[in-house]
Amino acid sequence: MTMFIFIGDMLVMAFMIGLAIWLTSRGNDEQIEEAARIPLEDEDYHG
C-alpha cells in the first residue's frame, strides 16, 4: 500500500513539473513575468 501511494505521488509530481515546463516554454518572457507577479499583487491595500 505504501508503494502504491509513493508511485502515485511521483506520477502527480512528474505531471505538475511537466505542466510547469510546458507552460513556461510556450510563453514569452513578458507573459511569464506577468504571471509570476500575480501572487505578489493580489492584495488590495487601497481599501
All heavy atoms as TSV, in Angstrom:
chain	resi	resn	atom	element	x	y	z
A	1	MET	N	N	0.827	-1.198	0.000
A	1	MET	CA	C	0.000	0.000	0.000
A	1	MET	C	C	0.869	1.258	0.000
A	1	MET	O	O	0.566	2.226	-0.677
A	1	MET	CB	C	-0.921	-0.040	1.231
A	1	MET	CG	C	-1.887	1.094	1.281
A	1	MET	SD	S	-3.054	0.940	-0.081
A	1	MET	CE	C	-4.038	2.369	0.174
A	2	THR	N	N	1.942	1.233	0.771
A	2	THR	CA	C	2.834	2.393	0.829
A	2	THR	C	C	3.473	2.643	-0.533
A	2	THR	O	O	3.596	3.797	-0.959
A	2	THR	CB	C	3.935	2.159	1.881
A	2	THR	OG1	O	3.315	1.905	3.139
A	2	THR	CG2	C	4.840	3.363	1.990
A	3	MET	N	N	3.847	1.583	-1.227
A	3	MET	CA	C	4.466	1.734	-2.549
A	3	MET	C	C	3.459	2.305	-3.547
A	3	MET	O	O	3.823	3.112	-4.404
A	3	MET	CB	C	4.980	0.381	-3.029
A	3	MET	CG	C	5.944	0.524	-4.158
A	3	MET	SD	S	7.304	1.603	-3.714
A	3	MET	CE	C	8.659	0.547	-4.011
A	4	PHE	N	N	2.201	1.921	-3.441
A	4	PHE	CA	C	1.153	2.450	-4.313
A	4	PHE	C	C	1.016	3.960	-4.128
A	4	PHE	O	O	0.931	4.709	-5.103
A	4	PHE	CB	C	-0.170	1.739	-4.005
A	4	PHE	CG	C	-1.332	2.264	-4.798
A	4	PHE	CD1	C	-1.471	1.962	-6.141
A	4	PHE	CD2	C	-2.289	3.063	-4.185
A	4	PHE	CE1	C	-2.543	2.447	-6.873
A	4	PHE	CE2	C	-3.357	3.552	-4.903
A	4	PHE	CZ	C	-3.492	3.238	-6.248
A	5	ILE	N	N	0.995	4.421	-2.873
A	5	ILE	CA	C	0.892	5.852	-2.589
A	5	ILE	C	C	2.130	6.590	-3.082
A	5	ILE	O	O	2.041	7.666	-3.682
A	5	ILE	CB	C	0.673	6.086	-1.072
A	5	ILE	CG1	C	-0.692	5.534	-0.659
A	5	ILE	CG2	C	0.787	7.560	-0.728
A	5	ILE	CD1	C	-0.927	5.527	0.819
A	6	PHE	N	N	3.308	6.010	-2.872
A	6	PHE	CA	C	4.554	6.620	-3.318
A	6	PHE	C	C	4.588	6.770	-4.836
A	6	PHE	O	O	4.920	7.836	-5.364
A	6	PHE	CB	C	5.745	5.790	-2.839
A	6	PHE	CG	C	7.067	6.305	-3.317
A	6	PHE	CD1	C	7.625	7.438	-2.756
A	6	PHE	CD2	C	7.746	5.655	-4.341
A	6	PHE	CE1	C	8.840	7.919	-3.203
A	6	PHE	CE2	C	8.959	6.124	-4.796
A	6	PHE	CZ	C	9.508	7.267	-4.220
A	7	ILE	N	N	4.220	5.727	-5.556
A	7	ILE	CA	C	4.228	5.781	-7.020
A	7	ILE	C	C	3.193	6.795	-7.516
A	7	ILE	O	O	3.448	7.550	-8.454
A	7	ILE	CB	C	3.980	4.377	-7.614
A	7	ILE	CG1	C	5.188	3.495	-7.327
A	7	ILE	CG2	C	3.711	4.448	-9.103
A	7	ILE	CD1	C	4.979	2.040	-7.681
A	8	GLY	N	N	2.041	6.832	-6.872
A	8	GLY	CA	C	1.025	7.819	-7.238
A	8	GLY	C	C	1.518	9.238	-7.030
A	8	GLY	O	O	1.302	10.114	-7.880
A	9	ASP	N	N	2.186	9.481	-5.915
A	9	ASP	CA	C	2.749	10.812	-5.656
A	9	ASP	C	C	3.807	11.184	-6.686
A	9	ASP	O	O	3.874	12.334	-7.138
A	9	ASP	CB	C	3.367	10.868	-4.257
A	9	ASP	CG	C	2.329	10.948	-3.164
A	9	ASP	OD1	O	1.169	11.276	-3.474
A	9	ASP	OD2	O	2.686	10.693	-2.001
A	10	MET	N	N	4.636	10.236	-7.074
A	10	MET	CA	C	5.669	10.516	-8.083
A	10	MET	C	C	5.038	10.833	-9.445
A	10	MET	O	O	5.506	11.730	-10.154
A	10	MET	CB	C	6.628	9.327	-8.222
A	10	MET	CG	C	7.502	9.094	-7.006
A	10	MET	SD	S	8.575	10.500	-6.648
A	10	MET	CE	C	7.860	11.085	-5.127
A	11	LEU	N	N	3.970	10.137	-9.796
A	11	LEU	CA	C	3.284	10.418	-11.052
A	11	LEU	C	C	2.656	11.809	-11.039
A	11	LEU	O	O	2.737	12.552	-12.026
A	11	LEU	CB	C	2.226	9.358	-11.334
A	11	LEU	CG	C	2.746	7.985	-11.710
A	11	LEU	CD1	C	1.599	6.981	-11.803
A	11	LEU	CD2	C	3.509	8.045	-13.023
A	12	VAL	N	N	2.030	12.171	-9.936
A	12	VAL	CA	C	1.429	13.500	-9.828
A	12	VAL	C	C	2.506	14.575	-9.891
A	12	VAL	O	O	2.346	15.594	-10.572
A	12	VAL	CB	C	0.595	13.614	-8.532
A	12	VAL	CG1	C	0.176	15.053	-8.274
A	12	VAL	CG2	C	-0.630	12.728	-8.614
A	13	MET	N	N	3.614	14.376	-9.202
A	13	MET	CA	C	4.697	15.353	-9.214
A	13	MET	C	C	5.293	15.487	-10.612
A	13	MET	O	O	5.580	16.594	-11.074
A	13	MET	CB	C	5.778	14.979	-8.210
A	13	MET	CG	C	6.796	16.073	-8.007
A	13	MET	SD	S	7.978	15.718	-6.705
A	13	MET	CE	C	6.920	15.491	-5.312
A	14	ALA	N	N	5.477	14.361	-11.309
A	14	ALA	CA	C	6.008	14.407	-12.673
A	14	ALA	C	C	5.048	15.166	-13.590
A	14	ALA	O	O	5.485	15.950	-14.442
A	14	ALA	CB	C	6.235	12.996	-13.190
A	15	PHE	N	N	3.751	14.961	-13.410
A	15	PHE	CA	C	2.766	15.687	-14.214
A	15	PHE	C	C	2.845	17.183	-13.951
A	15	PHE	O	O	2.837	17.987	-14.891
A	15	PHE	CB	C	1.354	15.167	-13.919
A	15	PHE	CG	C	0.281	16.001	-14.538
A	15	PHE	CD1	C	0.028	15.914	-15.900
A	15	PHE	CD2	C	-0.459	16.888	-13.771
A	15	PHE	CE1	C	-0.964	16.693	-16.485
A	15	PHE	CE2	C	-1.448	17.660	-14.348
A	15	PHE	CZ	C	-1.703	17.557	-15.707
A	16	MET	N	N	2.931	17.590	-12.688
A	16	MET	CA	C	2.975	19.018	-12.365
A	16	MET	C	C	4.253	19.675	-12.861
A	16	MET	O	O	4.227	20.805	-13.353
A	16	MET	CB	C	2.808	19.219	-10.850
A	16	MET	CG	C	1.421	18.881	-10.373
A	16	MET	SD	S	1.063	19.368	-8.676
A	16	MET	CE	C	2.276	18.465	-7.766
A	17	ILE	N	N	5.379	18.973	-12.764
A	17	ILE	CA	C	6.640	19.506	-13.287
A	17	ILE	C	C	6.562	19.640	-14.804
A	17	ILE	O	O	6.969	20.649	-15.377
A	17	ILE	CB	C	7.823	18.634	-12.853
A	17	ILE	CG1	C	8.051	18.767	-11.351
A	17	ILE	CG2	C	9.085	18.998	-13.625
A	17	ILE	CD1	C	9.040	17.776	-10.779
A	18	GLY	N	N	6.024	18.629	-15.460
A	18	GLY	CA	C	5.858	18.691	-16.913
A	18	GLY	C	C	4.942	19.821	-17.335
A	18	GLY	O	O	5.204	20.514	-18.322
A	19	LEU	N	N	3.867	20.029	-16.592
A	19	LEU	CA	C	2.946	21.125	-16.895
A	19	LEU	C	C	3.633	22.477	-16.727
A	19	LEU	O	O	3.469	23.365	-17.575
A	19	LEU	CB	C	1.716	21.035	-15.983
A	19	LEU	CG	C	0.620	22.069	-16.212
A	19	LEU	CD1	C	0.013	21.894	-17.597
A	19	LEU	CD2	C	-0.445	21.940	-15.140
A	20	ALA	N	N	4.412	22.645	-15.666
A	20	ALA	CA	C	5.126	23.905	-15.455
A	20	ALA	C	C	6.139	24.156	-16.567
A	20	ALA	O	O	6.258	25.279	-17.080
A	20	ALA	CB	C	5.824	23.881	-14.098
A	21	ILE	N	N	6.850	23.120	-16.983
A	21	ILE	CA	C	7.826	23.275	-18.078
A	21	ILE	C	C	7.106	23.618	-19.374
A	21	ILE	O	O	7.539	24.489	-20.127
A	21	ILE	CB	C	8.668	21.996	-18.222
A	21	ILE	CG1	C	9.599	21.857	-17.011
A	21	ILE	CG2	C	9.467	22.009	-19.519
A	21	ILE	CD1	C	10.308	20.524	-16.944
A	22	TRP	N	N	5.989	22.962	-19.635
A	22	TRP	CA	C	5.243	23.224	-20.866
A	22	TRP	C	C	4.697	24.655	-20.884
A	22	TRP	O	O	4.785	25.345	-21.903
A	22	TRP	CB	C	4.109	22.214	-20.996
A	22	TRP	CG	C	3.253	22.434	-22.204
A	22	TRP	CD1	C	3.624	22.266	-23.504
A	22	TRP	CD2	C	1.896	22.873	-22.213
A	22	TRP	NE1	N	2.560	22.570	-24.327
A	22	TRP	CE2	C	1.493	22.946	-23.560
A	22	TRP	CE3	C	0.993	23.198	-21.212
A	22	TRP	CZ2	C	0.212	23.341	-23.926
A	22	TRP	CZ3	C	-0.279	23.588	-21.587
A	22	TRP	CH2	C	-0.662	23.657	-22.932
A	23	LEU	N	N	4.154	25.115	-19.762
A	23	LEU	CA	C	3.595	26.465	-19.713
A	23	LEU	C	C	4.672	27.531	-19.862
A	23	LEU	O	O	4.460	28.539	-20.535
A	23	LEU	CB	C	2.822	26.679	-18.401
A	23	LEU	CG	C	1.497	25.941	-18.305
A	23	LEU	CD1	C	0.900	26.112	-16.914
A	23	LEU	CD2	C	0.521	26.412	-19.369
A	24	THR	N	N	5.827	27.331	-19.241
A	24	THR	CA	C	6.879	28.337	-19.354
A	24	THR	C	C	7.574	28.293	-20.704
A	24	THR	O	O	8.111	29.306	-21.146
A	24	THR	CB	C	7.923	28.183	-18.234
A	24	THR	OG1	O	8.466	26.869	-18.261
A	24	THR	CG2	C	7.319	28.466	-16.876
A	25	SER	N	N	7.558	27.154	-21.383
A	25	SER	CA	C	8.238	27.079	-22.676
A	25	SER	C	C	7.395	27.671	-23.798
A	25	SER	O	O	7.929	28.054	-24.831
A	25	SER	CB	C	8.600	25.638	-23.010
A	25	SER	OG	O	7.435	24.882	-23.239
A	26	ARG	N	N	6.081	27.759	-23.629
A	26	ARG	CA	C	5.249	28.269	-24.714
A	26	ARG	C	C	4.961	29.758	-24.591
A	26	ARG	O	O	4.426	30.353	-25.516
A	26	ARG	CB	C	3.947	27.493	-24.813
A	26	ARG	CG	C	3.061	27.609	-23.602
A	26	ARG	CD	C	1.829	26.747	-23.764
A	26	ARG	NE	N	0.751	27.431	-24.411
A	26	ARG	CZ	C	-0.248	28.010	-23.771
A	26	ARG	NH1	N	-0.301	27.970	-22.468
A	26	ARG	NH2	N	-1.206	28.609	-24.427
A	27	GLY	N	N	5.309	30.392	-23.486
A	27	GLY	CA	C	5.069	31.818	-23.324
A	27	GLY	C	C	6.343	32.610	-23.514
A	27	GLY	O	O	7.445	32.089	-23.417
A	28	ASN	N	N	6.166	33.897	-23.805
A	28	ASN	CA	C	7.354	34.745	-23.901
A	28	ASN	C	C	7.707	35.275	-22.517
A	28	ASN	O	O	6.975	35.089	-21.550
A	28	ASN	CB	C	7.157	35.866	-24.923
A	28	ASN	CG	C	5.994	36.773	-24.574
A	28	ASN	OD1	O	5.563	36.831	-23.434
A	28	ASN	ND2	N	5.485	37.479	-25.561
A	29	ASP	N	N	8.827	35.958	-22.401
A	29	ASP	CA	C	9.313	36.407	-21.096
A	29	ASP	C	C	8.354	37.379	-20.426
A	29	ASP	O	O	8.194	37.360	-19.201
A	29	ASP	CB	C	10.688	37.056	-21.239
A	29	ASP	CG	C	11.768	36.033	-21.551
A	29	ASP	OD1	O	11.542	34.842	-21.282
A	29	ASP	OD2	O	12.836	36.435	-22.046
A	30	GLU	N	N	7.694	38.223	-21.186
A	30	GLU	CA	C	6.765	39.190	-20.590
A	30	GLU	C	C	5.562	38.488	-19.972
A	30	GLU	O	O	5.122	38.845	-18.875
A	30	GLU	CB	C	6.315	40.190	-21.647
A	30	GLU	CG	C	7.430	41.088	-22.150
A	30	GLU	CD	C	7.005	41.902	-23.361
A	30	GLU	OE1	O	5.846	41.753	-23.797
A	30	GLU	OE2	O	7.832	42.678	-23.847
A	31	GLN	N	N	5.023	37.492	-20.653
A	31	GLN	CA	C	3.874	36.756	-20.120
A	31	GLN	C	C	4.253	35.976	-18.864
A	31	GLN	O	O	3.481	35.911	-17.910
A	31	GLN	CB	C	3.333	35.793	-21.168
A	31	GLN	CG	C	2.643	36.477	-22.329
A	31	GLN	CD	C	2.247	35.487	-23.401
A	31	GLN	OE1	O	2.919	34.474	-23.591
A	31	GLN	NE2	N	1.176	35.781	-24.113
A	32	ILE	N	N	5.439	35.390	-18.857
A	32	ILE	CA	C	5.886	34.636	-17.689
A	32	ILE	C	C	6.089	35.565	-16.501
A	32	ILE	O	O	5.687	35.254	-15.374
A	32	ILE	CB	C	7.179	33.860	-18.028
A	32	ILE	CG1	C	6.887	32.803	-19.097
A	32	ILE	CG2	C	7.769	33.206	-16.785
A	32	ILE	CD1	C	8.114	32.158	-19.675
A	33	GLU	N	N	6.692	36.729	-16.734
A	33	GLU	CA	C	6.908	37.700	-15.660
A	33	GLU	C	C	5.578	38.197	-15.104
A	33	GLU	O	O	5.404	38.328	-13.892
A	33	GLU	CB	C	7.733	38.869	-16.194
A	33	GLU	CG	C	8.045	39.933	-15.169
A	33	GLU	CD	C	9.011	39.468	-14.097
A	33	GLU	OE1	O	9.830	38.569	-14.374
A	33	GLU	OE2	O	8.942	40.001	-12.980
A	34	GLU	N	N	4.618	38.450	-15.983
A	34	GLU	CA	C	3.302	38.914	-15.549
A	34	GLU	C	C	2.591	37.852	-14.705
A	34	GLU	O	O	2.006	38.152	-13.664
A	34	GLU	CB	C	2.459	39.251	-16.774
A	34	GLU	CG	C	1.092	39.802	-16.448
A	34	GLU	CD	C	0.296	40.126	-17.692
A	34	GLU	OE1	O	0.890	40.254	-18.778
A	34	GLU	OE2	O	-0.942	40.253	-17.564
A	35	ALA	N	N	2.672	36.600	-15.121
A	35	ALA	CA	C	2.039	35.517	-14.374
A	35	ALA	C	C	2.726	35.294	-13.028
A	35	ALA	O	O	2.072	34.975	-12.033
A	35	ALA	CB	C	2.065	34.229	-15.186
A	36	ALA	N	N	4.033	35.483	-12.976
A	36	ALA	CA	C	4.761	35.281	-11.735
A	36	ALA	C	C	4.443	36.365	-10.712
A	36	ALA	O	O	4.573	36.149	-9.508
A	36	ALA	CB	C	6.259	35.259	-12.000
A	37	ARG	N	N	4.012	37.548	-11.155
A	37	ARG	CA	C	3.723	38.650	-10.239
A	37	ARG	C	C	2.307	38.587	-9.670
A	37	ARG	O	O	1.981	39.331	-8.760
A	37	ARG	CB	C	3.930	39.983	-10.944
A	37	ARG	CG	C	5.383	40.181	-11.331
A	37	ARG	CD	C	5.829	41.613	-11.366
A	37	ARG	NE	N	5.507	42.413	-10.226
A	37	ARG	CZ	C	6.240	42.484	-9.111
A	37	ARG	NH1	N	7.306	41.748	-8.981
A	37	ARG	NH2	N	5.874	43.279	-8.129
A	38	ILE	N	N	1.446	37.708	-10.180
A	38	ILE	CA	C	0.056	37.643	-9.721
A	38	ILE	C	C	-0.045	37.429	-8.207
A	38	ILE	O	O	-0.773	38.159	-7.534
A	38	ILE	CB	C	-0.728	36.571	-10.506
A	38	ILE	CG1	C	-0.935	37.029	-11.944
A	38	ILE	CG2	C	-2.074	36.285	-9.857
A	38	ILE	CD1	C	-1.519	35.969	-12.850
A	39	PRO	N	N	0.681	36.458	-7.611
A	39	PRO	CA	C	0.543	36.290	-6.158
A	39	PRO	C	C	1.068	37.481	-5.357
A	39	PRO	O	O	0.625	37.708	-4.231
A	39	PRO	CB	C	1.402	35.054	-5.855
A	39	PRO	CG	C	1.581	34.361	-7.143
A	39	PRO	CD	C	1.507	35.415	-8.200
A	40	LEU	N	N	1.987	38.245	-5.927
A	40	LEU	CA	C	2.550	39.380	-5.200
A	40	LEU	C	C	1.653	40.602	-5.256
A	40	LEU	O	O	1.743	41.485	-4.405
A	40	LEU	CB	C	3.928	39.742	-5.784
A	40	LEU	CG	C	4.962	38.613	-5.757
A	40	LEU	CD1	C	6.211	39.062	-6.488
A	40	LEU	CD2	C	5.275	38.218	-4.334
A	41	GLU	N	N	0.781	40.670	-6.243
A	41	GLU	CA	C	-0.047	41.861	-6.438
A	41	GLU	C	C	-1.531	41.582	-6.224
A	41	GLU	O	O	-2.374	42.319	-6.718
A	41	GLU	CB	C	0.184	42.396	-7.854
A	41	GLU	CG	C	1.608	42.847	-8.076
A	41	GLU	CD	C	1.873	43.270	-9.510
A	41	GLU	OE1	O	1.026	42.980	-10.384
A	41	GLU	OE2	O	2.925	43.858	-9.750
A	42	ASP	N	N	-1.875	40.545	-5.481
A	42	ASP	CA	C	-3.290	40.208	-5.306
A	42	ASP	C	C	-3.939	40.914	-4.119
A	42	ASP	O	O	-5.136	40.826	-3.932
A	42	ASP	CB	C	-3.470	38.704	-5.181
A	42	ASP	CG	C	-2.867	38.139	-3.924
A	42	ASP	OD1	O	-2.042	38.836	-3.310
A	42	ASP	OD2	O	-3.191	36.998	-3.556
A	43	GLU	N	N	-3.171	41.629	-3.331
A	43	GLU	CA	C	-3.741	42.356	-2.193
A	43	GLU	C	C	-4.213	43.730	-2.632
A	43	GLU	O	O	-3.580	44.406	-3.430
A	43	GLU	CB	C	-2.688	42.503	-1.083
A	43	GLU	CG	C	-2.214	41.191	-0.514
A	43	GLU	CD	C	-3.291	40.482	0.269
A	43	GLU	OE1	O	-4.143	41.151	0.870
A	43	GLU	OE2	O	-3.268	39.235	0.286
A	44	ASP	N	N	-5.341	44.155	-2.078
A	44	ASP	CA	C	-5.869	45.489	-2.379
A	44	ASP	C	C	-5.663	46.345	-1.131
A	44	ASP	O	O	-6.417	46.275	-0.176
A	44	ASP	CB	C	-7.356	45.403	-2.732
A	44	ASP	CG	C	-7.924	46.750	-3.135
A	44	ASP	OD1	O	-7.126	47.663	-3.448
A	44	ASP	OD2	O	-9.166	46.878	-3.135
A	45	TYR	N	N	-4.601	47.133	-1.140
A	45	TYR	CA	C	-4.267	47.948	0.023
A	45	TYR	C	C	-4.974	49.299	0.020
A	45	TYR	O	O	-4.829	50.077	0.927
A	45	TYR	CB	C	-2.749	48.178	0.081
A	45	TYR	CG	C	-1.993	46.903	0.338
A	45	TYR	CD1	C	-1.176	46.336	-0.633
A	45	TYR	CD2	C	-2.094	46.248	1.567
A	45	TYR	CE1	C	-0.489	45.165	-0.402
A	45	TYR	CE2	C	-1.417	45.082	1.802
A	45	TYR	CZ	C	-0.598	44.546	0.828
A	45	TYR	OH	O	0.078	43.390	1.065
A	46	HIS	N	N	-5.727	49.609	-1.026
A	46	HIS	CA	C	-6.356	50.913	-1.129
A	46	HIS	C	C	-7.742	50.932	-0.496
A	46	HIS	O	O	-8.430	51.940	-0.559
A	46	HIS	CB	C	-6.426	51.333	-2.600
A	46	HIS	CG	C	-5.081	51.380	-3.256
A	46	HIS	ND1	N	-4.153	52.340	-2.941
A	46	HIS	CD2	C	-4.508	50.578	-4.171
A	46	HIS	CE1	C	-3.050	52.126	-3.650
A	46	HIS	NE2	N	-3.248	51.044	-4.416
A	47	GLY	N	N	-8.140	49.829	0.115
A	47	GLY	CA	C	-9.318	49.652	0.906
A	47	GLY	C	C	-10.556	50.277	0.513
A	47	GLY	O	O	-11.522	50.543	0.981
